[in-house]
Amino acid sequence: MTRAKLTPAEKSVKILTPAEKERIEQDERMEQERMHDVLLMLQHLVEREDATVKIILDCLYDVGSVNLINDKFRSPSLNGIMKSIAKMSKPVFRMVALRWFKKNCPQLIADWLHSKVSF
């Protein structure tokens, strides 16, 4: 009877004791709880700093709209018209972007931060 050879992955599998399994589960629970705390704090920060978020979105809109218009419209007269249209649509953008930001950004930031501390 021949024995099958173990692959390198199978050789590196470590058998865990119940105490080690419990410690790993506790660490994972603590990590999930702390990341949930981070998410709650980010949500609170976004709600509390509403004016700051609006200013950030305004700045991003100003820079992004000018760059997009300059890239897509080379004609100086058309370029100017498009920039004035962009200024008029800014309040609508702000309303939509603020709603999207409050709904999505705390989770996106928390996930990004978690990826920075996970190995």
Secondary structure, DSSP 8 states (H G I E B T S, - for coil): -------HHHHH-----HHHHHHHHHHHHHHHHHHHHHHHHHHHHHHHTHHHHHHHHHHHHHHHHHHHHHHH--SHHHHHHHHHHHHHTHHHHHHHHHHHHHHHHHHHHHHHHHHHH--
